Amino acid sequence: MENNCCKKQTKRSEGEKKIINNRLNRIEGQVRGVKKMIEEDRYCDDVLIQLSAINKSIKSLANHILENHMYTCVYNNLEKGNYEIIDEVVNLFRRFQ
């Protein structure tokens, strides 16, 4: 099966883009904070706690995008009879493991 990731697009509302970008900005800030902690020779435990928080933030954003994907892209493809979308979703879930 050919990977069409570069040909597909998801149209997002301006509100949805704002939500995603706000969350990405927070994650970016968290990463900058960890870089500063490293520069300041902060204790490993403190750095690891912040890295865990970043990981949770990324997972939360990924789940948000996945949920929207299910209710929009997947739903629309199934409505059009494109059942290959199920394989795509199964592969996505495998990547989340």
Buried (B, 14 or more C-beta within 10 A) or exposed (E): EEEEEEEEEEEBEEEBEEBBEEBEEEBEEBBEBBEEBEEEEBEEEEBEEBBEBBEEBBEEBEEBBBEBBEEBBBEEBEEEEEEEBEEBBEEBEEEEE
